[in-house]
Amino acid sequence: MESKAPYVAGAGVCCVDYIVVAPQIKWGDSIHMTDYLVQGGGLTGTAMVACARLGAKCDMLTMLGDDQAGDQIANELEGEGVALDHVVRTPGGMSPFSFVHVDQNTGERTIFHHPATGLHLDPDLPILENAVQWDALLVDAYYLDLAMMASKAANERGVPVVADIIPNERNAALLRQVDVLIAPRHYARKIGCGDNLDAALDAIHDLGPTTAVITLGSDGWVYSDPSGRGSGNAFKVDVVDTTGAGDTFHGAFAYGLASKWDTRRCAEFASAVAAIKCTKRGGRTGIPSLKQVEEFVTAYQS
């Protein structure tokens, strides 16, 4: 009998990315770009695309304007098979977008973001009727009220919540509803832990999450959960573009969590998916299918 696809919901930001590939130059100089792409982006938006390509059933909970950017965002998500029944579009609102510079020599990216404006969420809007069916929920803090609403619904139904959030006072209440927080290495340094990753993991637990993961880029990842602590190495690839790598890691981790995998397996899988993504230009271009991930890991280990 064919197994049921995991059901992952995402509550957070979707935007349009205008991506320019060019060498680094001195401020004030000019240079010809070597590539240019326009595609959907955003923390949770790209994570949901990753889940969908891996084979999950996906719901997107977000807010958009009724503008051209909102149309593009919605059309791309729909084309990936992400359900849009819970997308709120505000007349006269402006959807978020970003200009992204990718260094053609290193693949590292710099983001210039224009936030959404004029978007409104009706607190009585019945957008969470599917929550009882979710296997996992992924949230970011871009639309905090929306994330809180979705996380509360997940908590009430025993659905695990994964967060793509840099903790601060504004999102402290949200973090108390989160089961898994995945944070980048610079968060550990920001809170004064330096390279003491155990202290950083402890700091995450103090905020509420029972599972803490810190991503270390090319150095891999570490985690802490009720079963203990562990770490893993990154998959080595020829990096072309790191845009969306973190978003993809979060999405793949949520896919694993929805599939009832343990933390180590989720992190190893997410690391492989993010590595493959980095081999193509664009935040979503290189996101693989489940079959491609399995083939990549098999070839990597041989």
N, C-alpha and C positions, 0 to 999 in steps of 0.2 A: 504494500500500500504506500502510495506517495505521501511523504511527510508534509505537514502544513507549513507554508512559508511563514517566517516570523513577521510579526506586525509591529512596525516601529512608527511612532509619531514624533514630530518635531515642532516645537514652539519657539519661534525666534525670527531672526532677520534673514531676508532674501534681498539681494540687490543686483544691479548690473555692474559688471567689471569691464572697464576700458583698459586693456592691457597693452603696454608698449614695451617692446624688447629692444634694448640698446645698451651700449657700454656705459659705464659710469663716466661722468664728465665733471669738470669744475663748474660750480654754480655760476650762472650767467653765460656760459658757453652754449653752443648749439651743435647738434650732430644728427645724422640720418638714422632713423630707427631701422632695425633689421626685420622686425615683424610687428604685427598689430592684430589684436583679437578683441572681439566684443562678445561676452557671454555672461550667463548668470553667475552670481557669487553669493557671498554671505555665509556666516558661520553655519547656521542650521540648514539653510537652503542647500548648500553644497553637501553637507552631511546627509541630507535626505536623498540627494541624487546618488551618493555612494551606496546607501542602503538599497535603493531601488535597483541599481545595476547589479548588486550582489544577489538580488532575488527576493528582497523583502516586500511586503505590502506596506505602503507608506501613506501617512496623512501629513499634510503641511498645515500648520496653524501660524498665520502671519498676518500682517497688515500691509496694504499697498495703496497707492493713489490710483486714480482712474486715468493715469497718464500713459504715455508711450512706453516708458520704462516698466511700468507695472504690467502692461500687456506682454512685453518681452519676457519678463520674469515668469509670469503665469504660463505663457505658451511653452517655455522651455521645461518647466516642471511637469506640465501635463504631458509633454512629449516623452519625458523620462518615465512616465507611469506613476507619478506622485499625485495623490488625490488632493483636490483643491476645494473640497466642500466647506472647509473651515478657514478660507482666506477672506479677510474683511477688506473691502476696497472703499476708500473714502472719496467722494466727489470733491474735486478741487485740491486733494492732497498730492504731495510729491513723494514718489518712491525713492528709496536710497540708492546711491550709486558710488562707485569708487574709480579713481584713476590709479593704475598699478604700473610701476616701473620694474621690469625684470632685468637684472644685470645679465647680459648675454654671455658673460664669461664665467659667472659663478652660479647662476640660476636663482640667486637670492632676490627677494622682492621688497619694494617699498610701496606702502599704500597711502593714498590721499583720499579720505572718505568724506562724502557729503551726506549728512544724516537725513532721514525722512523728516518731512514737515507736514503739519496739518492732518495727520492721521489720528483716528479716534476709534476706541474700542468700547462698544456697548457692554457694560458689565453683566447685563441680563441676557445677552445674546446666547442662545442655546447651541454653542459650538462644540460641546464636549460629550455628545451622546455616544460616541464610539469608544470612549475611554475604557469601558469595561472589557473591550476586546484587545486593547493594546498589550503587547509583550514587553515593551520598553518605551520610555519617553526621553527624548533629548531636548534640552532647553539651553538657551543663552539668555543674557540679561538685557538685550537690546530693547525689547518691549516688555518691561518688567511686570506690568499688570497681567499681560497675557501669559507670561511664564509662570507667575504665581497661580493663576487660575488653572492652568493645565497641570501643574505639579500637585496642587491640592487634589484635583480629580484623580490623578495617578496614585497619590498616597492613600486616598480613601478606598481604592480598589486593589491595593497591594501591587501596583505596577512599579518596577524600579525606575528611578529617574537618574539620568546621566546629565552632567552639566559641563558646558564649555564657557567658563566664567573665570575672570580674574577677580578674586574676592575683594570687596570693599564694604564700607558701611552701608551703601545704598542697597546692595544685594544680600545683606546678611540674613534677612528673613527668608529669602528664597533658598539660600544654602542649607538652612535647617530642614528643608523639604527634599533635599538631594541625597541620593544614595551613593553616587559615584561622581567625584570631581576629578577631571583630567586637566592639569595645569601645566604650562610650559616652564622650563628651567628658570627663566628670568623672574618668575613669581617668587621662587625661593630666594633669589638675590634681593628682590624688592622688599621682602619682609625681614631682611637682615640675617637670613640663614646662610648666605654665601653658597658654598658648595656642600654644606651639611644637609644632605638630602633626607636623612632620617628626621632631623629637626623640622624640615619643611613638610614631610609627611605627617608628623605629629600635629603641626599647625593646621593642616587641612582637616584632620580628624576633629580638632577642637572647634571647628566651625560647624560640624554636624555630620558630614558624609562619613559613612562607615568604610568606604573604599576610596583610597587616594591613589592617583597615578600622576607621575611627573614625567613629561616627555623631555628628552635630552638631545633632540635632533640626531645628528650622526653618531652620537654616543649611546643611543638606545632609549631606555625607559626604566623606571623603578615603580614599584607599587607597594601598597600596604592594605590589607583587608583583614577580616576576623580570623582568617586561617594563617596569617603570617605576612612576611615581607619577601620580596624577590625583585629581580631585575632581568633585563634582557638586552641583547645587542640589536642595533639597527641593521637592516638589510642594505648592503652596499650596492649602489647603482650609479650610473652616470647621470647626475642631476642636471636637468635642463631648466626647470622652473619649480620653485617651492610654493608658489601661490596655491592656496587651498589644501596644503599638506596636513595642517592641523585639523581643518574641518573634516577632511577625509578620514583621518585617524579617529576622530570622535564618532563619525557615522559608522565606521567599520566596527568600532568597539561596541556601539549600541546594537548593531546587528548581532554580534556575538553574545551580548547580554540577553537579547531577546531569544536567542537560540539556547539559552540556559548553560552557556559555557562558563568555566571559572575565570578568574581575573587574568591569570597568566595566559591562558589560551586566547582570551579576548585581546590582550595587549600584543601578543605575538602576531595575531591575525591582522590587527589594525596597523601594526608596523609594516607588514608586507604590503597591504593595500596602499598605504601612504607612499611607500617607496616607489611602487609602480606608477602612481600618479605623477611623481616628480620627474619621470622620464619623458613627459610631453609638455608642451607649452600650453598654458591656460590652467585655471583652477579646476576644471572639470574634464578637459580633453582626455587625460590619461587615466581617469578612474576606471578600474577594471571590472569585469564580470567575476563571479565566483569561480568559474572554470579557469579563467586566466590567472587568478590568484593561486589556485591549486597547482597549476602547471609551473608558475613562477617559483613557488616554494619547493616543489619537487626538483626542478632544475638547479636551484640554488644550493640544495643540500647534497646533490650528487657530485 
